[in-house]
């Protein structure tokens, strides 16, 4: 399963996130909204974690809030971007129990069963290999630990995708996974009892330029491997602006998002296909007949 017809170039994504670190907190409206929704969904789940992983932590806003809510817990902030982590480190107390680790979600530098709570706010839209990422989540999550996440559903940014498709066949906007595919991937990775729901959100902008300025500030500009390598050009950009804005009645550009929220529980690392593990105590003894 992939999130789109093309893969994300991790090098380009890291560079965009590094560049966005200084402005991220000024343009993270959707990120903050999803964080608040995840906290609300965590309330009925009675948990007292002592070790928390904030995966895709950006500038650490979520990590700091998790640290305040669970004061006895050790919090690890993981992000692909060193720039985001420097920003996070500069905003926390020297005596905080939060620590920053630069790592890719596809290869986490932690031993199996390290964390009681794994929190991933809008990480999955950046991930091409969803099953592989979720297998890593299940590996580092202790058995019975909680995985809480938000992502973008398949209908997100559809107007941008359609406008670019009318101009050229190049890859401009990621195609996000359907909620049901995410659920299947959770089960396939060995995570148990997944629960998902979707919340539509409309965000308005004064213009297409304002929209893309905010996307740039979040590091969310095009990092697809198959994107056009040449500059967009004034003519093509104006054509895109016209297509995107022609349906606006209020003079403001409306962008539709599908916010997908979910949680599942850790079941321990799954053995490779064809490999089985048995406890010696479960092996019965058969007496030989004389």
Buried (B, 14 or more C-beta within 10 A) or exposed (E): BBBBEBBBBBEBBBBBBBBBBBBBBEBBEBBEBBBEBBBEBBEEEEEEBEBBBBBBBBBBBBBBBBBEEBEEBBBBBBBBBBBBBBBBBEBBEEEBBBBBBBBBBBEBEBEEBBBBBBBBBBBBBBBBBBBBBBBBBBBBBBEEBBBBBBBBBBBBBBBBBEBBEEBEEBBBBBBBBBBEBBBBBBEBBBBBEBEBEBBEBEBEBEBBEEBBBBBBBBBBBBBBBEBBEEEBEEEBBEBBBEBBBEEEEEEEBEBBBBBBBBBBBBBBBBEEEEEEEEEEEEEEEEEEEE
